[in-house]
């Protein structure tokens, strides 16, 4: 597939601007930050709340929503408004189209996560490392978001198809310490990888410890699985099907 940097930059600017004008995308983008502010106020005076509880809860929400749902919505919006075919006729390649939206979605993940870290009072020393972890985790999920976008005809179907994936990503890390079943399966999810690496950094442990390497391995495995799944569906359906 051909790739034109000037075309990509133009698409990126358009997609970034549209992400703040699309009401569905804007609501989903604001949701984790609003929950963060709400939870911070609610739990600020309560005792016995684990350190980092609000941070983990809200970042897991970011990782579950933006790469999967928002990216799928952005792709489906082009189909719904019949602008995708116009872009294809204007000689925009599939790689430029998808990479532009994926890059915007990744940037939104980083921006949302940074705001949550600031609201939760995380130290700046760890924020850089945590944003790198979030970026690695997000890449695999972006492939699944793009896959959902390919399978969706409009934004409503994108929301319907992405909902089970979002729930699947949110529940295991949240209930891992409350239920034996979730504790066993949680390690296989990239959202749990973030949770694991967060605590490793907070406790000052080595990023080369066994738990850290397993967490990174899971994140990489999701990247590989996402790439394979996306490639198979793209070859069968194409971009504008």
Residue pairs with C-beta under 8 A, 6 or more apart in sequence:
1 93
1 94
1 95
2 93
2 95
3 93
3 95
3 96
3 99
4 93
4 96
7 91
7 92
7 93
7 96
8 96
8 99
8 100
11 87
11 92
11 96
11 97
11 100
11 101
12 100
12 103
12 104
14 100
15 74
15 100
15 101
15 104
16 104
16 107
18 25
18 74
18 77
19 25
19 26
19 29
19 70
19 74
19 104
19 108
20 26
20 29
22 73
22 74
22 77
24 73
24 155
24 159
25 70
25 73
25 74
28 65
28 66
28 69
28 70
28 73
29 66
29 70
29 108
29 112
31 61
31 65
32 58
32 59
32 61
32 62
32 65
32 112
32 116
33 58
33 112
33 115
33 116
33 119
35 57
35 58
35 61
36 54
36 58
36 115
36 116
36 119
36 120
37 119
39 54
39 57
39 58
40 54
40 119
40 120
43 49
43 53
43 54
51 202
52 120
52 198
52 199
52 202
54 120
55 116
55 117
55 120
55 122
55 198
56 173
56 194
56 195
56 198
57 174
58 116
58 120
59 113
59 116
59 134
59 194
59 198
60 169
60 170
60 173
60 174
60 191
60 194
60 195
61 170
62 109
62 112
62 113
62 116
62 134
63 109
63 134
63 137
63 138
63 141
63 169
63 190
63 191
63 194
64 165
64 166
64 167
64 169
64 170
64 191
65 166
66 105
66 108
66 109
66 112
66 138
67 105
67 106
67 109
67 138
67 141
67 142
67 144
67 145
68 141
68 144
68 145
68 148
68 162
68 165
68 166
68 169
69 145
69 158
69 159
69 162
69 163
69 166
70 105
70 108
70 145
71 101
71 102
71 105
71 142
71 145
71 146
71 148
71 149
72 145
72 146
72 148
72 149
72 152
72 158
72 159
72 161
72 162
73 149
73 155
73 158
73 159
74 101
74 104
74 105
74 149
75 98
75 101
75 146
75 149
75 150
75 152
75 158
76 149
76 152
76 153
76 154
76 155
76 157
76 158
77 155
78 84
78 87
78 97
79 152
79 153
79 154
79 240
80 153
80 154
80 155
84 97
84 239
84 240
85 240
87 97
88 239
88 240
94 234
94 238
94 239
97 239
98 146
98 239
101 146
101 149
102 142
102 145
102 146
105 138
105 142
105 145
106 135
106 138
106 139
106 142
109 134
109 135
109 138
110 131
110 134
110 135
113 130
113 131
113 134
114 127
114 131
117 127
117 130
122 130
126 201
126 202
129 201
129 207
130 197
130 198
130 201
133 193
133 194
133 197
133 198
133 219
134 194
136 216
136 219
136 220
136 223
137 190
137 191
137 193
137 194
137 219
137 222
139 223
139 226
140 190
140 219
140 220
140 221
140 222
140 223
140 224
140 225
140 226
141 169
141 190
141 222
141 226
142 226
143 223
143 226
143 227
143 229
143 230
144 165
144 226
144 229
144 230
145 162
146 230
147 226
147 229
147 230
147 233
148 158
148 161
148 162
148 165
149 158
150 230
150 233
150 234
150 237
150 239
150 241
151 157
151 161
151 233
151 237
152 158
152 161
168 189
169 189
169 190
169 191
170 191
171 182
172 182
172 185
172 186
172 188
172 189
172 191
172 192
173 186
173 189
173 191
173 192
173 194
173 195
175 182
175 186
176 182
176 183
176 186
176 192
176 195
177 183
186 192
187 196
187 214
187 218
188 218
189 218
190 218
190 219
190 222
192 215
192 218
193 215
193 216
193 218
193 219
194 215
196 211
196 212
196 214
196 215
197 207
197 212
197 215
197 216
200 206
200 207
200 209
200 211
200 212
200 215
201 207
205 211
205 212
206 212
